[in-house]
Amino acid sequence: MQILLASAKIMHDHLASLPAVPLSVPRFQHEAESLARDMAQYPVAAIAEMLGCSHQIASQNKLRYLRFFDSSPSLPALLAYHGQAYKHLKAETLSETELQEAQRRLWITSFLYGLLRPLDAIHPYRMEGRVELPCSEERNLFGFWKSRLTDVLVAAVQADDGVLVHLATEEYQHLFDWQRLRQEVRIVQPLFYVRQGQNLKVQAVWAKTCRGAMTRYILQRRLTRPDDLQGFAYEGFAYAPRLGEPDFPHFVRG
């Protein structure tokens, strides 16, 4: 099984220590450099509007893009992100063997880098899919990446066992020709619900928490079959066999 996980807006600018494993070059490094070069040319106010963020965050990321090509150290992607899913994936506690397992099986979606393997060396950044840049061929980044990423992901999943565990957020599906993906590989999408009375609700924080924790669960146990996911339990969430269907297993809390 290959795994698809979304990147996070919150990123580390440096790490106290790095794992003793060699880092890899992102598959779409050239494209990322072109996008970063374009972003560095905009004033802070324009970046704030493009990213839909505060002036303070825009200023931070203006500096990040200006430093993109200097000698500042790159970080392994899996440890560079620090959003909710990554806090519960706890990559900093994975062994070298587990990191290598992640490198073989995990893909991280990124608006700047397209698709990343966990040990790809990256610089901190912030980007949004709706951004249009001179190098993006007069399209937003969803359109820019779609044909590039779909071929890569389909080939990777087919070269494994044909199963993709979809643990990314729905927004990132638009980076791919999702209809084609569903036709050419089996997509298993775990869903996480909180029980409120008689109703089941998706709560974004809990969903992200479980996506990160499930990624860790798969990697540490080297799971190879979708049915193996049924053993996942975390923070009160457990498999609900009477709900969902094989490609949409439900996990419920409460």
Secondary structure in CASP SS format (residue, H / E / C, confidence):
PFRMAT SS
TARGET T0000
AUTHOR 0000-0000-0000
METHOD secondary structure of the structure
MODEL  1
M C 1.00
Q E 1.00
I E 1.00
L E 1.00
L E 1.00
A E 1.00
S C 1.00
A C 1.00
K C 1.00
I C 1.00
M E 1.00
H C 1.00
D C 1.00
H C 1.00
L C 1.00
A C 1.00
S C 1.00
L C 1.00
P C 1.00
A C 1.00
V C 1.00
P C 1.00
L C 1.00
S E 1.00
V C 1.00
P C 1.00
R C 1.00
F C 1.00
Q H 1.00
H H 1.00
E H 1.00
A H 1.00
E H 1.00
S H 1.00
L H 1.00
A H 1.00
R H 1.00
D H 1.00
M H 1.00
A H 1.00
Q C 1.00
Y C 1.00
P C 1.00
V H 1.00
A H 1.00
A H 1.00
I H 1.00
A H 1.00
E H 1.00
M H 1.00
L H 1.00
G C 1.00
C C 1.00
S C 1.00
H H 1.00
Q H 1.00
I H 1.00
A H 1.00
S H 1.00
Q H 1.00
N H 1.00
K H 1.00
L H 1.00
R H 1.00
Y H 1.00
L H 1.00
R C 1.00
F C 1.00
F C 1.00
D C 1.00
S C 1.00
S C 1.00
P C 1.00
S C 1.00
L E 1.00
P E 1.00
A H 1.00
L H 1.00
L H 1.00
A H 1.00
Y E 1.00
H C 1.00
G C 1.00
Q H 1.00
A H 1.00
Y H 1.00
K H 1.00
H H 1.00
L H 1.00
K C 1.00
A H 1.00
E H 1.00
T H 1.00
L C 1.00
S C 1.00
E H 1.00
T H 1.00
E H 1.00
L H 1.00
Q H 1.00
E H 1.00
A H 1.00
Q H 1.00
R H 1.00
R H 1.00
L E 1.00
W E 1.00
I E 1.00
T E 1.00
S E 1.00
F C 1.00
L C 1.00
Y C 1.00
G E 1.00
L E 1.00
L E 1.00
R C 1.00
P C 1.00
L C 1.00
D E 1.00
A E 1.00
I E 1.00
H C 1.00
P C 1.00
Y C 1.00
R C 1.00
M C 1.00
E C 1.00
G C 1.00
R C 1.00
V C 1.00
E E 1.00
L C 1.00
P H 1.00
C H 1.00
S H 1.00
E C 1.00
E C 1.00
R C 1.00
N E 1.00
L H 1.00
F H 1.00
G H 1.00
F H 1.00
W H 1.00
K H 1.00
S H 1.00
R H 1.00
L H 1.00
T H 1.00
D H 1.00
V H 1.00
L H 1.00
V H 1.00
A H 1.00
A H 1.00
V H 1.00
Q H 1.00
A H 1.00
D C 1.00
D C 1.00
G C 1.00
V E 1.00
L E 1.00
V E 1.00
H E 1.00
L E 1.00
A C 1.00
T C 1.00
E H 1.00
E H 1.00
Y H 1.00
Q H 1.00
H H 1.00
L H 1.00
F C 1.00
D C 1.00
W H 1.00
Q H 1.00
R H 1.00
L H 1.00
R H 1.00
Q H 1.00
E H 1.00
V C 1.00
R E 1.00
I E 1.00
V E 1.00
Q C 1.00
P C 1.00
L E 1.00
F E 1.00
Y E 1.00
V E 1.00
R E 1.00
Q E 1.00
G C 1.00
Q C 1.00
N E 1.00
L E 1.00
K E 1.00
V C 1.00
Q C 1.00
A H 1.00
V H 1.00
W H 1.00
A H 1.00
K H 1.00
T H 1.00
C H 1.00
R H 1.00
G H 1.00
A H 1.00
M H 1.00
T H 1.00
R H 1.00
Y H 1.00
I H 1.00
L H 1.00
Q H 1.00
R H 1.00
R C 1.00
L C 1.00
T C 1.00
R C 1.00
P H 1.00
D H 1.00
D H 1.00
L H 1.00
Q H 1.00
G H 1.00
F C 1.00
A E 1.00
Y E 1.00
E C 1.00
G C 1.00
F E 1.00
A E 1.00
Y E 1.00
A C 1.00
P C 1.00
R C 1.00
L C 1.00
G C 1.00
E E 1.00
P C 1.00
D C 1.00
F E 1.00
P C 1.00
H E 1.00
F E 1.00
V E 1.00
R E 1.00
G C 1.00
END
